[in-house]
Each structure stands twice: as C-alpha cells, then as structure tokens.
Amino acid sequence: MLSPELDHVFVISRVLGEAVAEKSKAKLECSNVEVTLSSPGEEARRFEFDGSIASGEESSSQHDVFRQAVRPMLLATLEGTCCTVASFGAGSTYTMVGTDSDPGLVPRTCCELFSVLSAPTALQRHVRVEVSYLELLRGGALRCLLYEEEPGCGSVPPGPTQGLHLREHPGLGPWVHGLRRADITDFDEAYRWIRVGNQAQSSLPSSTSSGHAVARIFTLRLTQTRLREDGGCDELVSKLDLVDLGDFPRWGSSTGSSPDHVRLEQIVDQLSSAGTDKAKLARKRGWVAFEDSPVTWLLRDALGGTPNAVFLAALSPSDDPHALRRTCEVAQKLR
C-alpha cells in the first residue's frame, strides 16, 4: 500500500491494459518502486519511481489508483492543505476521466468527498464545495469547460476563453480570475458538471494548432467553517487540483511541439538538476521562470515551492516504445 507524503513530490507509475499482450509493442514489468521496460531490438531499461500501482505483469485498476494515490491527497485537502494530483502519458485522460462503466479519478474523488462529508464525524463543520474545470490551449489561451445553457437562466455569454486571466491568490497561489466556479452540494451535482466539462472537451476543433489542449484541470475548492470549543468559528480554505497533462512527454520532444509542452519539460529538467534542494531553489525569484507558460504557472506549487503533489505516469504497453521510454524518463526526473 502506497503512502504519498506531504511537502513532497510523489511519482507513481500505473499500467493500463495487459502489460504483456499480443498487440503490445513493449513489455512492462513492475515491482514496488521499479518499472522494467523491454522492447524489440533494445536492451531492457529500469526506471525508479516512488511507487508502482501494479505488480509483476499485471495492470492497475482505477479503484487501486484512486485508493492508493488520490485518497490520501483528498484527506489532506480536507485538513486544509492545497494538493495536486497530475497524470501524464498515453493513458492520462483515461486515468482522470475514465468511462461510464469504469470512472476515472475525477468522479471517484468527488464521490469519496461527499461520502466523507456525510459521515457523523463531519457534523462539527460546514463545508462549501466549489468546482471549476479549465482547459489550457496551445498558445496560452485558457478555456472554461463549465459552459452550458442553463434552463431558466438564459445562456452563459459566448466566448468561454474571454475574461480569464492568471493571477496570484494570497492563500491559494496561482489563480484564474474570471473562471466559473459552481457550488455543489452532492455527488449528483458534481457528476453533472463533470459531464458538462467532458462534453465541452470533445467539441474542441482538432484541425488547428489553437485547438490542441495542453492540460485540463478540475479543481475542488473547499471552504470550511469549523466550530471552536469557545463557541467561535474558524474558516479554512483549501483546494485539490486534478490535472490531465495528456501525453506531454511525447509532444515535448517532437518537431513542431507546443511551446507550453517544451517549457514544461524544460522546467522538469531544471528541477531535476537541483536534486534534493529543488523546492528551496525553486522558491528563489528568477531561478525557475514558472510564469513563462500558463501550464507551468498553474502547476508551480506542484512542481516546486511547496509541493504536495502526486504525479501519475500512465503507461500503456501498446504505446510506441519510444514514447513509453520518454514518459518513464520524465517521471524519473520529477522525483
């Protein structure tokens, strides 16, 4: 059983599908902290992670990934800590979104949140839950995915990319001013908004460079009012970002790749070169220019500064062996 630590970047591998299958171009074998990648004509390579949600040649289920990697971050968020769970690799979107029959980490997290909040021990606090769903496009544009026509309220003004600006929030760090945040009171409401956001994703044009998504971020923002023994109350604000980075290791090294993908990989390289002092060095102004790209700015606290983050390398043996190797290399640098 994995146990992600706070104030730490915890990097975990998960394998989707059969690790060894008839159509697989590569073979993956997992131990507690290692993944061995074998492909035709190449020497096997071992990559070290903080943990692996698989064993031997078996794949990992969505349930296992949530229970071991995400639930600890959700519980920490309920205690007032801002956390991030990000996935990347060929199986990144499936990991985060999943399917109707096998939900991903986003719906599972919302379901678990309201399960915890409905427990008798939660009666001493009032929790306001807000969700937002943001898409970062190539070229730096931001797009709100919580965008629909609401019965009785007219339609949301057109142009979901308009009026969104990156800002610094005094308590929550990087912030998108103007982004729609929906109040939710139960899982059904949360799931409705998840579906709205997922449908908005599929409507993006894919034939133009401006339509390519760099990342999608689903955020749970919790505002808790807790009663004190003296009769007063305290307010606690925290958030959990669930981030789909797609297959950025593949695009970051390809010809014609997005500047955002390139910048993300450059920052991973910079932080890797800092070794164990990366958090300390990342806080120094000018050492790492997170603000050079929207995606790195929004992931600033997860990548450096005050990291409370889990990065999931979603590995699929049916993927191109070179892309698989790149994903493992990037994951190893994040540690």
N, C-alpha and C positions, 0 to 999 in steps of 0.2 A: 504494500500500500504506500503510495507516494504521499509526501507531506510538504507541499510548497511553503517556503519560508517568506516572511515579510522582510522588507528592506533588502530584497534580493531579486535578481532576475533568474527565474527558474525555467530551464529549457527542457522540454519533454518531446519525445517522438511518439507518434501513433501511426499504426499501419492500417490502411484501408484495403479491404478485399483480401484475397488469398495472398500470402507472402510469396508463395511459390505456386504458380498456376500455369496452365497450358499456354496462355497468350502472354504471359509475363515476359518482359524483356530483361528483367533483372531479378535477383533473389535477395531478399532481406531476411536477416536473422537477428533477433533481438534478445538481449539479456537485460538485467536490471538497469544498467546505465550505458550499454553499448549497442550500436547497430552495425552489423557487418553487411556491406553491400557488395554483391558479386554480379558481374555482367559478362556476357560472352566476349572473349578476347582481351579481358582486362584483369589485372590482379585484384583480388578482394581487398577492400579498404574498410577499416574500422573507424567509427566516429563515436565520440564520447558525449553523452548528454547527462543532465541531472537525473533523468529517469526515463523509462520507456514503458508505455502502457500497452504491452504485448509481451509474449514470451515465446522463445523458440521461433517457429514459423507461423504462429497464429496471428490473426488480425485482432484489432481492438474495437470494442463496441462503443457506440455513442454514450451509453449508460456508464461504461467504465471511465471514459474520458471525462465526463461531467463529474462523476463521484470523486475521482482522484485529483483532477487538475483544477476544476472550476468551483466546486462547492466550498473548498477552504477559502477561496478569494471572496465568494459571496458572504460567507460568515464574517470575514474580516471587514467587509464593507458595512455590514450591519453593526459592527462595533465602532464605526466612524472612520475607517481607513479608505482612502481612494486607491482602487486597484484596477489592473488591466489584464485581460486575457486576450492574446492575439494568436491567430493561426496563419500559417503560410505553407505553400506547397501545392501540389496538384489536387489534393483533397481538401483544400482550405474552406471553400464555400460549402461543400457538403458537411464538413465538421461544424460550421457555425449555423447553417440554416437547416440542413437535413432534408427530410421528406415528410409527407403527412403520416406515413406509417413508421418512420424512424426519425423523430425530431432531432434537430441539432442542438448545439449548446445554448443558443439564444432562447428558444422556447422552454428548454429544460430549466434554465436559470430562473426565468420568470415564474414557472410553476413551483419551483422549490422556494423562491422568495415568499410567495403568498402562503405556502404551506407553513413556513417558519412563522410568518406574521399572524397566522390564525391559531398558533399554539397558545395554551393558557399562560405560559411564561411571558408572552408578549403584551399582556394586558396593561402593564405599567408604562407603556409608551404609545404615543401616537405617531404613525409613520406616514408621511406624504410621499407617494411614489410617482415620479415623472419619467417618461421615456422619450428619447429622441433617436432618430435614425438618419444618419448623414452619409452621403456618398462624396468621395473626393475624386474629381475627374482629372484627366491629363490636362496640363496647362494651368493647374492651380485652382480651377473652379470648384466651388462647394455646392452640393445639391441636397436639399431636404427631401427625404423619402416619405415622410408622413404628410402626404399630399393627396387629398381626395375631395370630392364634393359631398358635403355633409347635409343630410336631409333636414330641412327647416332652417338651415343656417346660410344658405347660398353656397357658392363655391369659393374655395380658397383662391385668392388672386393668382393669376397665371405667373409663371416665371419662378419656379422653386429654387433657382440659383441666385435670385436677386435679393439684395439686402442682407446677405450673410457675410460677416466679417470676423476674422480671427482676432481675439482679444486675450488679455491676461486677467483671470478672475483671482481676486485676493485669497480666496480659500480653496478653490478647485483647480487652479493652474490654467493651462491652455483652455480656451473657451471660444465657442462660436456664437457671436452676438447675432440675434435675429432668427436663430434656428427654432423651429416649432418644437415645443415640448408638451406632450399630452399627459394629463393627470390620469392615472389608472387606479382602480380600487380592487380589481381581482384579475385572475389569470385570463378569463374570457376577454376582457378589455385589452389586456396586453397582447394576446394572441391575434386579436383583430388588427391591431396596429402593426404587428409583425407581418401579417399577410399583406396589408396595405403597402408596407415598405418593400416587401419582396416582389410584389406585382409591379411596383414603380421601377425596380431594377430591370425587370425584363423588358420594359418599354424603352430602354435606352438605345439610341442608334449605335450600331457596332461598325458601321462602314466608314466613320470619320474618326480621326485621332482624338477629337474633343469628346467623343462618346465613350472612350475607354476608361473604366474605373480603375483607380489606383488602390483605393481601400474603401471599405464600408464599416461604419462604426455605429453600433447600437449601444446606447448609454442608458443605464438605470441610475437615476439621481434620487437619493433618499434624504428627506428632511425629517429628522426625528425630534419629537418633543418628549422629554423624559421628566417624570416627577421625581423631585428630591425628597429626602426624609423631612426636611424643614418646611415642606409644602410648596416650595418654589419649583421652577422647571428650567431645564437646560435644553438648548437647541443644538443639534448635531447634524451637519451636512456632509454627505459623502457620495461617491459615485463609483460605479463599476462599468468600465468600457469593455465591450466585446467586439473585437476588431477582426475583420476578414481582410487580410493583406493579399489574398489571391496567390498567384504563383510568381511573386515578385523576384525570387532568385533567378528564375528563367529569363524574365524580361530585363532585369537589371544589368545583365551581361550581354544582351543581344544588340545587334545593329538597329538603329532607329528606336531605341527604347525610350520610355518616358523619362524626362529629367527628374521627376519625382522618384521613380524607381532607382535611378542612378544615385540620387542624393541619399536615399535610404540606405543603399548598400555602402556608400562612402562613409556614412556615419557609423554603420555597423563595423566597418574596418577601423575607424578611428577609435571607437570604444574598445575594440578588441586589442588594439595596440597599447592601450592604457592598463591592461591587465586588471589586477585586483584593486587598483586605485581609480577605476573608471568613473565611479559615482562621484568621488571627490573632484576629479579633474573636469568632469562634465559640468559641474556647477560653476566653474570659473568662466567668467564672461569672455567670449571670444574664442575659447578653446574649441568648442564644438558649436557650429552655427546651425542650431536646430531650426531657426526661423527661415532658413533658405528655402524650405519646402513646406507646404501645408501639412503633408502627412507626417514629416518628422517633427514639426512643431506640436501637433496634436499628440504625438507619441513620446514627447520629450521626457515626461516623468517615468514612462515605462522603460525607456532606453537608457536613461541616466538621471542624475539629480537625486530623486528619492524613489527608487524603483520598488514597486510592489506588484510584480508582473510575472505572468506565466506566458511563455511563447511555445506554441504547439507546432512542431514540424509534421505536417500531414503527408505521409509518404505512401505512394501507390506504386507497387511493383510493375504495373502495366505502363507506367510513365516512361518517357525517354530516359535511358540510363544516365546521360549527361546531366539532364535536368534534376534527376534524383540526387546525383552527386553534388550539384550546386546547392540544392536545398539543405543537404546534410552539412556542407561546408559553412553556409551562412548560420545555421543553427549552432554549430560549434563555436563560431565567433561571438555569438550573443552571450555565451556563458560567462 
